[in-house]
């Protein structure tokens, strides 16, 4: 039996920062010994930051990174995460993506966001922090006036812009400014991204978008080979209740609301879910929300073995590898037990189920695992 108290407290990203520097130690040998301590790492980050940031920025960043190291702050605001990239002396956008996805449990920087587009390009060009901030200030009005979501609901556009524009066309600061000064280029940018939105809702045909009328707002259309309509409330319980709406085993709305306070980046109230569906809530879809859906959608039948979503639940290495491959594909962070309490619950419940029931069939194991996970979530909701 798992101790639910182990999952009720958010974890700090400090372990992720420490592990990143450990795994890339060759880049820090001029300042850190092979057996550096937490205090020595904090000192290095502060020393680097002191050289880069203004007094006011440094003071803000210094307090945040100290709180993360102490464990009183789980993560940092996006601005301080940007600063962290420079304080760690990252030399490219790919290094930043590695840090975000594989160590800090953050979504990757997205070229769909104008601010993040500038950050990606600045890291690629190795612009100084001062230059980067100057460019961001110049286009601050454009950044603030982005729509919540893209007008076109197509996947792959962001990747295309990254390779076609950032990789192929922008080689200097002047190239970047020329691109940003072309008005028609601004229509691409938005506060939220299509890829993760469409990945989460790939099992429904969305009837309603962010500009729907109030009468239309209540319907989603399932795409399971038929055209039966499903209300957003039914879909909400299917997603966050880990079971169908009519099932007695589904988590209740009260339990989901309680979980939204304990895993605030995963669970949400029904009202917030409606805003998310309509693209009226400009927040990223988290890996935790995506995992709730993925665990039910992973294929277990032998006839699906060639499908990307097939997994042998009885093979823990394959299970984690398949989940991480899918998460990375959609620009989401990999499972990280050091930084995320919900990920730790997912994997601890999985391993406990495997230890107790190693002889079940693949599909039977999936059902039992979800039932055990739901039971633990119910206990955490009541705690």
C-alpha positions as CSV (number, residue, x, y, z in Angstrom):
1,X,0.0,0.0,0.0
2,X,1.4,3.3,-1.0
3,X,1.7,6.2,1.5
4,X,-0.5,8.9,0.0
5,X,1.2,11.6,2.0
6,X,4.2,11.1,-0.3
7,X,2.3,12.6,-3.2
8,X,0.4,15.4,-1.5
9,X,3.4,17.8,-1.5
10,X,4.8,19.4,-4.6
11,X,8.4,18.7,-5.4
12,X,11.1,21.2,-6.2
13,X,12.8,21.3,-9.6
14,X,16.2,21.6,-7.8
15,X,17.0,17.9,-8.3
16,X,16.4,18.4,-12.0
17,X,18.8,21.4,-12.1
18,X,21.4,19.4,-10.1
19,X,21.0,16.3,-12.3
20,X,21.3,18.5,-15.5
21,X,24.6,19.9,-14.3
22,X,25.9,16.5,-13.3
23,X,25.1,15.0,-16.7
24,X,26.7,17.9,-18.5
25,X,29.5,18.4,-16.1
26,X,32.1,18.9,-18.8
27,X,30.6,22.3,-19.5
28,X,31.2,23.4,-15.9
29,X,34.6,21.9,-15.1
30,X,36.1,25.4,-15.0
31,X,34.1,26.2,-11.9
32,X,32.7,23.0,-10.3
33,X,34.6,19.9,-9.1
34,X,33.5,16.4,-10.0
35,X,31.9,16.0,-6.6
36,X,30.2,19.3,-6.3
37,X,27.6,20.0,-3.6
38,X,24.2,21.6,-3.7
39,X,25.7,24.7,-2.1
40,X,28.5,24.9,-4.6
41,X,26.0,24.6,-7.5
42,X,23.9,27.4,-6.1
43,X,27.0,29.5,-5.7
44,X,27.9,28.9,-9.3
45,X,24.5,29.8,-10.6
46,X,24.4,33.0,-8.5
47,X,27.9,34.0,-9.6
48,X,27.0,33.5,-13.3
49,X,23.7,35.4,-12.8
50,X,25.4,38.3,-11.1
51,X,27.5,38.9,-14.2
52,X,24.5,38.8,-16.6
53,X,21.5,40.4,-15.0
54,X,20.8,43.9,-13.8
55,X,20.7,44.4,-10.0
56,X,16.9,44.2,-9.9
57,X,16.7,41.1,-12.1
58,X,19.5,39.4,-10.2
59,X,17.8,40.0,-6.8
60,X,14.6,38.5,-8.2
61,X,16.4,35.5,-9.6
62,X,18.6,35.0,-6.6
63,X,15.6,34.8,-4.3
64,X,13.8,32.4,-6.6
65,X,16.7,30.0,-7.1
66,X,17.5,29.9,-3.4
67,X,13.9,29.1,-2.6
68,X,13.9,26.3,-5.2
69,X,17.1,24.9,-3.7
70,X,15.7,25.1,-0.2
71,X,12.5,23.4,-1.3
72,X,10.1,26.2,-0.4
73,X,9.4,26.9,-4.1
74,X,8.5,24.1,-6.4
75,X,9.3,25.8,-9.7
76,X,9.9,29.3,-11.0
77,X,8.0,31.7,-13.2
78,X,8.7,31.5,-16.9
79,X,10.9,34.6,-16.8
80,X,13.2,33.1,-14.2
81,X,13.3,29.9,-16.2
82,X,14.6,32.0,-19.1
83,X,17.2,33.5,-16.8
84,X,18.2,30.0,-15.6
85,X,19.1,29.1,-19.2
86,X,21.6,32.0,-19.2
87,X,22.8,31.4,-15.6
88,X,23.6,27.8,-16.7
89,X,25.5,29.2,-19.7
90,X,23.4,27.2,-22.2
91,X,24.8,27.5,-25.7
92,X,21.9,26.6,-27.9
93,X,18.1,26.3,-28.0
94,X,18.5,22.5,-28.1
95,X,20.2,22.6,-24.8
96,X,17.4,24.6,-23.3
97,X,14.8,22.1,-24.7
98,X,16.8,19.3,-23.1
99,X,16.8,21.1,-19.8
100,X,13.1,21.9,-19.9
101,X,11.8,18.5,-21.1
102,X,14.1,16.1,-19.5
103,X,15.1,17.8,-16.2
104,X,12.7,20.5,-15.1
105,X,9.4,18.8,-16.1
106,X,8.4,21.8,-18.2
107,X,6.8,21.9,-21.7
108,X,9.3,22.7,-24.4
109,X,9.7,26.2,-25.6
110,X,7.3,26.7,-28.5
111,X,7.9,28.7,-31.6
112,X,4.2,29.3,-31.7
113,X,4.5,31.8,-28.8
114,X,6.1,35.0,-30.0
115,X,8.0,35.5,-26.7
116,X,9.3,31.9,-26.8
117,X,10.1,32.2,-30.5
118,X,12.4,35.1,-29.6
119,X,13.9,33.1,-26.8
120,X,14.5,30.0,-29.0
121,X,16.1,32.2,-31.7
122,X,18.2,34.1,-29.2
123,X,19.6,30.9,-27.6
124,X,20.3,29.5,-31.1
125,X,22.2,32.7,-32.1
126,X,23.8,32.9,-28.6
127,X,22.6,36.5,-28.1
128,X,23.4,38.0,-24.8
129,X,20.7,38.3,-22.1
130,X,20.7,42.1,-22.6
131,X,20.2,41.8,-26.4
132,X,17.4,39.2,-25.9
133,X,15.5,41.4,-23.4
134,X,15.9,44.4,-25.7
135,X,14.3,42.5,-28.6
136,X,11.5,41.2,-26.3
137,X,10.8,44.8,-25.1
138,X,10.7,46.0,-28.7
139,X,7.9,43.5,-29.6
140,X,6.2,43.6,-26.2
141,X,2.9,44.9,-27.7
142,X,2.9,42.1,-30.3
143,X,3.6,39.6,-27.5
144,X,0.7,40.9,-25.4
145,X,-1.7,41.1,-28.3
146,X,-1.4,37.5,-29.5
147,X,-4.7,35.6,-29.7
148,X,-5.3,32.8,-27.2
149,X,-5.1,30.2,-29.9
150,X,-4.1,29.8,-33.6
151,X,-6.9,30.4,-36.2
152,X,-6.0,27.1,-38.0
153,X,-6.4,23.8,-36.2
154,X,-3.6,22.0,-38.0
155,X,-0.7,20.1,-36.4
156,X,2.9,20.4,-37.5
157,X,2.9,24.1,-38.3
158,X,5.1,25.0,-35.4
159,X,7.7,22.4,-36.3
160,X,7.6,23.7,-39.9
161,X,8.2,27.3,-38.7
162,X,11.1,26.1,-36.5
163,X,12.9,24.3,-39.4
164,X,11.9,26.6,-42.3
165,X,12.4,29.9,-40.4
166,X,14.6,29.5,-37.3
167,X,16.9,26.9,-38.7
168,X,17.1,27.9,-42.3
169,X,16.5,31.6,-42.5
170,X,17.5,33.3,-39.2
171,X,21.3,33.3,-38.9
172,X,21.9,36.7,-37.4
173,X,20.2,39.2,-35.1
174,X,19.3,41.3,-38.2
175,X,17.6,38.3,-39.8
176,X,15.5,37.9,-36.6
177,X,14.5,41.6,-36.6
178,X,13.7,41.5,-40.3
179,X,11.4,38.5,-39.8
180,X,9.6,40.2,-36.8
181,X,9.2,43.4,-38.7
182,X,7.3,41.8,-41.4
183,X,3.6,42.2,-40.4
184,X,2.3,39.1,-42.1
185,X,4.6,36.9,-40.0
186,X,2.7,38.0,-36.9
187,X,-0.4,36.1,-37.8
188,X,1.3,32.8,-36.9
189,X,1.8,33.5,-33.2
190,X,-0.6,32.6,-30.4
191,X,-0.5,32.1,-26.6
192,X,-1.4,28.4,-26.8
193,X,-0.3,25.7,-29.2
194,X,-2.2,23.4,-31.4
195,X,-0.1,20.2,-31.1
196,X,-0.8,19.5,-27.5
197,X,-4.4,20.6,-27.8
198,X,-5.1,18.3,-30.7
199,X,-3.1,15.5,-29.1
200,X,-5.3,15.6,-26.0
201,X,-8.5,15.7,-27.9
202,X,-7.5,13.3,-30.7
203,X,-10.4,11.0,-29.8
204,X,-13.1,13.6,-30.4
205,X,-14.3,15.6,-33.4
206,X,-14.5,19.1,-31.9
207,X,-17.7,20.7,-32.8
208,X,-17.0,23.8,-30.8
209,X,-14.1,26.2,-30.9
210,X,-13.2,29.3,-29.0
211,X,-15.6,31.3,-31.1
212,X,-18.7,29.1,-30.6
213,X,-22.1,30.3,-29.5
214,X,-23.3,29.6,-26.0
215,X,-25.8,27.0,-27.4
216,X,-23.0,25.0,-29.1
217,X,-20.6,25.1,-26.2
218,X,-22.1,21.9,-24.5
219,X,-21.2,19.4,-27.2
220,X,-18.3,17.3,-28.3
221,X,-18.6,14.6,-30.8
222,X,-16.8,11.3,-30.2
223,X,-14.9,9.8,-33.0
224,X,-14.9,6.1,-32.1
225,X,-16.2,5.0,-35.5
226,X,-19.6,6.4,-34.9
227,X,-21.3,9.8,-34.6
228,X,-22.8,9.6,-31.1
229,X,-22.6,12.9,-29.4
230,X,-21.1,13.3,-26.0
231,X,-21.5,16.3,-23.8
232,X,-18.4,18.1,-22.5
233,X,-19.5,17.1,-19.0
234,X,-19.4,13.4,-20.0
235,X,-16.0,13.8,-21.6
236,X,-14.8,15.7,-18.5
237,X,-15.7,12.7,-16.2
238,X,-14.2,10.3,-18.7
239,X,-10.9,12.2,-18.7
240,X,-10.5,13.3,-15.1
241,X,-12.6,10.5,-13.5
242,X,-10.5,7.8,-15.2
243,X,-13.7,6.1,-16.1
244,X,-16.9,6.6,-18.1
245,X,-19.4,9.2,-16.8
246,X,-22.0,6.6,-15.8
247,X,-19.6,4.3,-14.0
248,X,-19.9,4.1,-10.2
249,X,-16.1,3.8,-10.1
250,X,-15.5,7.2,-11.6
251,X,-14.1,10.0,-9.5
252,X,-16.8,12.4,-8.5
253,X,-16.8,16.1,-9.4
254,X,-16.1,16.9,-5.7
255,X,-13.1,14.5,-5.7
256,X,-11.8,16.0,-9.0
257,X,-12.1,19.5,-7.6
258,X,-10.1,18.4,-4.5
259,X,-7.4,16.9,-6.7
260,X,-7.2,20.1,-8.7
261,X,-5.9,21.8,-5.5
262,X,-3.3,19.1,-4.9
263,X,-2.3,18.5,-8.5
264,X,-3.1,21.9,-9.8
265,X,-1.3,21.4,-13.2
266,X,-3.2,18.1,-13.8
267,X,-6.8,18.2,-12.6
268,X,-9.2,21.1,-13.1
269,X,-12.8,22.1,-12.4
270,X,-15.5,21.6,-15.0
271,X,-15.7,25.3,-15.7
272,X,-12.0,25.6,-16.3
273,X,-12.2,22.5,-18.6
274,X,-14.9,24.2,-20.7
275,X,-12.6,27.2,-21.0
276,X,-9.8,24.9,-22.1
277,X,-11.9,23.2,-24.7
278,X,-13.1,26.6,-26.1
279,X,-9.5,27.9,-26.1
280,X,-10.5,30.7,-23.8
281,X,-8.0,29.7,-21.1
282,X,-4.5,30.6,-22.2
283,X,-2.6,27.9,-20.4
284,X,-0.5,25.0,-21.6
285,X,-1.9,21.5,-21.5
286,X,0.3,19.7,-19.0
287,X,1.9,16.3,-19.3
288,X,-0.2,15.1,-16.4
289,X,-3.5,15.9,-18.1
290,X,-2.2,14.2,-21.3
291,X,-1.1,11.1,-19.2
292,X,-4.6,10.7,-17.8
293,X,-5.9,10.3,-21.3
294,X,-2.9,8.3,-22.6
295,X,-3.1,5.6,-20.0
296,X,-6.6,4.7,-21.2
297,X,-5.7,5.0,-24.9
298,X,-2.6,2.8,-24.9
299,X,-3.2,-0.3,-27.0
300,X,-2.8,-3.7,-25.4
301,X,-4.0,-6.2,-28.1
302,X,-1.3,-8.3,-29.9
303,X,-2.9,-7.3,-33.2
304,X,-1.8,-3.7,-32.5
305,X,1.8,-4.4,-31.8
306,X,3.0,-2.4,-34.8
307,X,1.1,0.7,-33.7
308,X,3.0,3.5,-31.9
309,X,0.5,3.5,-29.1
310,X,0.9,-0.2,-28.3
311,X,2.6,-1.1,-25.1
312,X,3.3,-4.2,-23.1
313,X,2.3,-3.1,-19.6
314,X,4.0,-6.1,-18.1
315,X,7.4,-4.8,-19.3
316,X,8.3,-1.8,-17.1
317,X,11.1,-0.6,-19.3
318,X,8.9,-0.7,-22.4
319,X,6.0,1.0,-20.6
320,X,8.2,4.0,-19.5
321,X,9.9,4.2,-22.9
322,X,6.7,4.2,-24.9
323,X,5.1,6.8,-22.6
324,X,8.2,9.0,-22.8
325,X,8.5,8.7,-26.6
326,X,4.8,9.8,-27.0
327,X,5.3,12.7,-24.5
328,X,8.4,13.9,-26.3
329,X,6.7,13.7,-29.7
330,X,4.0,16.2,-28.5
331,X,6.5,18.5,-26.9
332,X,5.7,17.4,-23.3
333,X,8.2,16.6,-20.5
334,X,9.1,13.0,-19.9
335,X,8.0,11.2,-16.7
336,X,10.1,12.6,-13.9
337,X,9.8,11.3,-10.4
338,X,12.4,13.7,-9.1
339,X,10.5,16.8,-10.0
340,X,6.8,15.8,-10.2
341,X,4.7,14.2,-7.5
342,X,2.0,13.1,-9.9
343,X,4.5,11.3,-12.1
344,X,5.8,9.6,-9.0
345,X,2.3,8.5,-8.2
346,X,1.7,7.2,-11.7
347,X,4.9,5.1,-11.7
348,X,4.6,3.9,-8.0
349,X,1.1,2.7,-8.6
350,X,2.2,1.0,-11.8
351,X,5.1,-0.8,-10.1
352,X,2.9,-1.8,-7.1
353,X,0.3,-3.3,-9.5
354,X,3.0,-5.1,-11.4
355,X,4.5,-6.6,-8.3
356,X,1.2,-7.8,-7.0
357,X,-0.3,-9.0,-10.3
358,X,2.5,-10.0,-12.7
359,X,0.5,-12.8,-14.3
360,X,-2.4,-10.9,-15.7
361,X,-3.0,-10.5,-19.4
362,X,-1.9,-7.1,-20.9
363,X,-5.4,-5.8,-21.2
364,X,-6.4,-7.0,-17.7
365,X,-3.4,-5.4,-16.2
366,X,-4.2,-2.1,-17.8
367,X,-7.7,-2.1,-16.3
368,X,-6.4,-3.1,-12.8
369,X,-3.7,-0.5,-12.9
370,X,-6.2,2.3,-13.8
371,X,-8.5,1.0,-11.0
372,X,-5.6,1.1,-8.5
373,X,-4.6,4.6,-9.6
374,X,-8.2,5.8,-9.3
375,X,-8.4,4.4,-5.8
376,X,-5.2,6.2,-4.7
377,X,-6.5,9.4,-6.3
378,X,-9.7,9.0,-4.3
379,X,-7.7,8.6,-1.1
380,X,-5.6,11.7,-1.9
381,X,-8.7,13.7,-2.7
382,X,-10.1,12.8,0.7
383,X,-6.9,13.5,2.6
